[in-house]
Amino acid sequence: MTTKIKYPLILDGGLSNVLESFGCDLNQELWSAKMLIDQPELIKRAHLAYLEAGAQCITSSSYQATLSGFERIGLNRSDATKMMIKSIELADEARSVFIKKNNQSESIFLAASIGPYGAFLADGSEYRGDYRISDNELRQFHAEKIHILESTNVDFLAFETIPSLQEIQILSELISQSKKQCWISFSCRDSEFLNDGSKIIDALKICSSTNNLFALGVNCTAPKYISSIIKKIRPLVQDKKIIIYPNSGEIYLPESKSWKGISDPDIFQKMASEWLDLGVDIIGGCCRIGPDHITKLSQSLGNYTK
């Protein structure tokens, strides 16, 4: 599958900000995954917005979707499983609609989003990496979700916003056993450290030779640190691709689940050009990066063919 990718590959941006622009209230523990129950048609519409903007790979709405999370709001296990599978089906439907509408000949890829344990906690701990859980509990938590999502027709499993060295170690083991090709992206507090205070280099050493892992990098990290991180990881990725999809640089306020600051698509475009010059293979955006940013990225990508 990965041999069919033409690099650089353009990812989508944040899902929640697009859903909020459609009028969705995401201020609850399941965040955007709640829309799988309430307004699934808007998730599909958000995927289409990114495809129309030029994204070549869209990511499912399963970041904060877990069996335990759905059960916590009253769903039984069977219905919770269906909701997780539905996140893939909606993205696949959007892909089919886009391909048919635009007579698309090039491949459009679909990645299943798998967030960190902190996303399930819904307390902002994916931005700190300070949750307390044993290796076995963490392994079981992720294995359960992987088992469901890798049974679908997704192209990749996307392990996103991983803030903890402990979690990276567990995921590296699980990725080696996966039926799908995977990527993993860390969330970092700066150009040296993960959100839990571990060194980015130590995380790279764990993942650089992991089987079934075709790309690694960072996401949900402030843009001002990205160039330094790319320079740091470039010598250590071995045969893997570098993936970068930062947030807008705005500050997230966990207590109100809101953002402080502004973002500018033109500035994003200029920074993305620098990252591509530094050797990034897969590029997009995370929180508060929207279709306008991806449009700008797509428009400037013609000079980068690998």
Secondary structure as UniProt FT lines:
FT   HELIX           2..4
FT   STRAND          9..11
FT   HELIX           15..21
FT   TURN            22..23
FT   TURN            29..30
FT   HELIX           31..34
FT   HELIX           35..38
FT   HELIX           40..53
FT   STRAND          57..59
FT   TURN            63..64
FT   HELIX           67..72
FT   TURN            73..74
FT   HELIX           77..102
FT   STRAND          109..114
FT   HELIX           117..121
FT   HELIX           125..127
FT   HELIX           135..149
FT   TURN            150..151
FT   STRAND          156..162
FT   HELIX           165..176
FT   STRAND          181..186
FT   STRAND          193..194
FT   TURN            195..196
FT   HELIX           200..207
FT   TURN            208..209
FT   TURN            211..212
FT   STRAND          213..219
FT   HELIX           223..225
FT   HELIX           226..233
FT   HELIX           234..236
FT   TURN            238..239
FT   STRAND          241..245
FT   STRAND          251..253
FT   TURN            254..257
FT   STRAND          258..260
FT   HELIX           265..277
FT   TURN            278..279
FT   STRAND          282..283
FT   TURN            287..288
FT   HELIX           291..299
FT   HELIX           301..303
//
